[in-house]
Protein backbone atom coordinates (compact mmCIF):
# COMPACT_ATOMS: atom_id res chain seq x y z
CA UNK A 1 0.00 0.00 0.00
CA UNK A 2 1.35 3.40 -1.00
CA UNK A 3 0.74 6.19 1.48
CA UNK A 4 -0.07 9.59 0.03
CA UNK A 5 2.57 12.13 1.03
CA UNK A 6 3.31 15.82 0.32
CA UNK A 7 6.14 15.02 -2.09
CA UNK A 8 3.86 13.21 -4.54
CA UNK A 9 2.65 15.04 -7.63
CA UNK A 10 -1.07 15.63 -8.04
CA UNK A 11 -0.92 13.20 -10.97
CA UNK A 12 0.60 10.47 -8.81
CA UNK A 13 -2.10 10.99 -6.18
CA UNK A 14 -4.93 10.87 -8.74
CA UNK A 15 -3.44 7.74 -10.33
CA UNK A 16 -3.28 6.11 -6.91
CA UNK A 17 -6.74 7.31 -5.86
CA UNK A 18 -8.96 8.58 -8.71
CA UNK A 19 -11.53 9.80 -6.17
CA UNK A 20 -8.97 12.33 -4.96
CA UNK A 21 -10.06 14.58 -7.82
CA UNK A 22 -13.06 15.49 -5.66
CA UNK A 23 -10.76 16.65 -2.87
CA UNK A 24 -8.65 18.78 -5.22
CA UNK A 25 -11.74 20.38 -6.75
CA UNK A 26 -12.84 21.47 -3.25
CA UNK A 27 -9.84 23.84 -3.27
CA UNK A 28 -10.23 25.28 -6.78
CA UNK A 29 -12.19 28.34 -5.60
CA UNK A 30 -9.73 29.08 -2.80
CA UNK A 31 -6.80 28.74 -5.21
CA UNK A 32 -8.56 30.75 -7.90
CA UNK A 33 -7.94 28.10 -10.55
CA UNK A 34 -8.37 24.44 -11.37
CA UNK A 35 -5.53 22.83 -9.43
CA UNK A 36 -5.49 19.69 -11.55
CA UNK A 37 -5.57 21.70 -14.78
CA UNK A 38 -2.66 23.97 -13.83
CA UNK A 39 -0.54 21.92 -11.43
CA UNK A 40 -0.88 18.26 -12.37
CA UNK A 41 2.89 17.65 -12.31
CA UNK A 42 3.63 19.69 -9.17
CA UNK A 43 3.96 18.15 -5.73
CA UNK A 44 1.14 18.54 -3.25
CA UNK A 45 3.52 20.51 -1.03
CA UNK A 46 4.37 22.95 -3.85
CA UNK A 47 0.71 23.46 -4.72
CA UNK A 48 -0.24 24.14 -1.11
CA UNK A 49 2.60 26.62 -0.74
CA UNK A 50 1.88 28.37 -4.06
CA UNK A 51 -1.80 28.93 -3.28
CA UNK A 52 -1.49 29.31 0.53
CA UNK A 53 -3.61 26.21 1.12
CA UNK A 54 -3.62 24.19 4.34
CA UNK A 55 -1.37 21.25 3.44
CA UNK A 56 -2.22 19.28 6.58
CA UNK A 57 -5.94 19.62 5.92
CA UNK A 58 -5.65 18.51 2.29
CA UNK A 59 -3.40 15.60 3.22
CA UNK A 60 -5.81 14.49 5.97
CA UNK A 61 -8.72 14.51 3.50
CA UNK A 62 -6.74 12.54 0.92
CA UNK A 63 -5.57 9.95 3.43
CA UNK A 64 -9.07 9.57 4.87
CA UNK A 65 -10.50 9.11 1.36
CA UNK A 66 -7.80 6.59 0.50
CA UNK A 67 -8.48 4.55 3.64
CA UNK A 68 -12.24 4.69 3.03
CA UNK A 69 -11.84 3.40 -0.52
CA UNK A 70 -9.66 0.48 0.60
CA UNK A 71 -12.26 -0.87 3.03
KAGI-V134802 format. One line per field, one symbol per residue. ss: DSSP state (@ for helix, = for strand, . for the rest). Layout:
ss->???
This chain:
ss->........=@@@@@@@...@@@@@@..@@@@...@@@@@...=@@@@@@@....@@@@@@@@@@@@@@@@.
